[in-house]
Amino acid sequence: MKLVSSLDFGDGHLEKLKQKFNRIDFYIYNNIEEAKEQLFDAEIFVTYGFDINEELIEKMEKLKWIQCMSTGIDALPLNKLREKGILLTSVRGIHGIPIAEYVMAVILNHRIEAFRFYEQQKNKIWKRKADLEELFGKTICIIGTGTIGKEIARKAKAFDMKTIGVNTQGRSVEYFDELYSKADLNEALSKGDFVVQTAPLTKESYKMIGIEQFKKMKPTAFFINIGRGQTVDEKALIEALEKKLIKAAAIDVFEKEPLAYDSPLWTMDNVFVTPHISGLSDMYMNRAVPILEQNLRVYLYGQGEYINKIDLEKAY
Amino acid sequence: MKLVSSLDFGDGHLEKLKQKFNRIDFYIYNNIEEAKEQLFDAEIFVTYGFDINEELIEKMEKLKWIQCMSTGIDALPLNKLREKGILLTSVRGIHGIPIAEYVMAVILNHRIEAFRFYEQQKNKIWKRKADLEELFGKTICIIGTGTIGKEIARKAKAFDMKTIGVNTQGRSVEYFDELYSKADLNEALSKGDFVVQTAPLTKESYKMIGIEQFKKMKPTAFFINIGRGQTVDEKALIEALEKKLIKAAAIDVFEKEPLAYDSPLWTMDNVFVTPHISGLSDMYMNRAVPILEQNLRVYLYGQGEYINKIDLEKAY
């Protein structure tokens, strides 16, 4: 049985999988271009989900299962997979910790004005600043209260922040002081000193944060996007930052990635741009590979349940 | 009764104090130079504690009480105060929150390699990095388990870090997983992925972190000093960073402040230098002035107890 991967999950992990699943022939590559060598008769395909399209799927005649090693499955040709009856699983749930660490990092970076002092250091300038604003008592509004949103809220509570969450029905979730339904999004946004977008990309969330939403935010608000770029209207974000509808932002995901060389976001002094790194860490494969392993066990032997089997009707 | 302050605690706070204490004449300045106008017949002197020396104290013939608006009282001429029987009080205990926020900020800054991505942004470089090391599961060794150390440990627990504390006897303290006595300092240091110096400056803590201690630390350790510069042998720190005995550092306090223009620390690429800002924030006076107010009440009317009255024998 042939498994092709367009990503390398590390020699240690691979050796263990080979020992456990000797019925499988593993073909592991660093990217889709290399993988094409063996791709077209693969039965199982392992991918980050960004490198495959309808045309390739058509050519993969033996394909039965795609294990996406990301949380977001929006870049996969979901309709084609449904049409062909291909099983899709993800590693949703493993990003809470690294992404929450990233979010608290950019919030605290803003809190201590780290780049100001970094530039001062370069110029050997000893200049104190007494009015740095504490996180203590500030409000964080988190859109999405899943694994990631909840982990951010947990950490924010250790900084004595007030935590506001937004989810479909406004149901209560641990670590959140107040919950709002999606219908009351704008009201929730108006309360945030920090606003964090964690929502996955779906039909409903596409450009859910536009100019209207930025206008509702505080002029002192700090906006963070770590979900998917297309959940935010990027032109509206740029306008909001230019016109100071909000104070500043840290943006890890963009409408198109890599971010275009001529995007104004690169050079605005109130934006911190990072190249979609918030979910990456040295622990990634330690959490993702066990999901692949369990799913292989189900696929081969029918043992237990698939982890994160995607409902291709709901695309979630 | 004459009160002279070499620091401005804000009009709002001053007005309230004037209303409450109409027996006192308040003379508020921005620094000691300006304050000299009224200083020499002051009965009460309010200071950050860095601007006064034995000579000035000698000239202040009516001085009975110094309210230090800092935690550290090490720069004050303590022997002279004791000799003259002058009361000394501090605002110890108000720095836990801002300093713990600063410490988590520089730790998380290191975690996401924020300056790397800041430089990449300047050059419009989209380059991801997959091996960023999570805080999750890392060990933080905190020297000093008072208000500041404890608040750092509390926040570190929200990042699922292991917290090790060092205090005189190794007594247990909330939020710390393990405690070591001062005698076992070197062993504690050897376990830290992050090492934070919070100890106040006393005879015992003077240069307590020297080359021997840096040699005990992990070569991957990140060292943070937010206490007093003189608790660390600065030459040894520079050597440790040059020879990579430790990986990197964030240093907010120095043997001499401002940091000398020719200090190698300014230009080392594995050090983040900040100008003694970790305790500063917009909330500072909101926490410090109520202590002054309570102490004024004791001084004038004998109501209650002084907050943070310093024992000039122990200098603590």
Interface residues (C-beta under 8 A of the other chain):
Chain A: I97 P98 E101 Y102 M104 A105 V106 L108 N109 R111 I112 A114 F115 F117 Y118 Q120 Q121 K124 W126 K127 R128 K129 A130 D131 L132 E133 E134 L135 F136 R154 K155 K157 A158 F159 D160 E257 P258 L259 Y261 W266 T267 F272 V273 T274 P275 H276 I277 L280 S281 D282 M283 Y284
Chain B: I97 P98 E101 Y102 M104 A105 V106 L108 N109 R111 I112 A114 F115 F117 Y118 Q120 Q121 K124 W126 K127 R128 K129 A130 D131 L132 E133 E134 L135 F136 R154 K155 K157 A158 F159 D160 E257 P258 L259 Y261 W266 T267 F272 V273 T274 P275 H276 I277 L280 S281 D282 M283 Y284
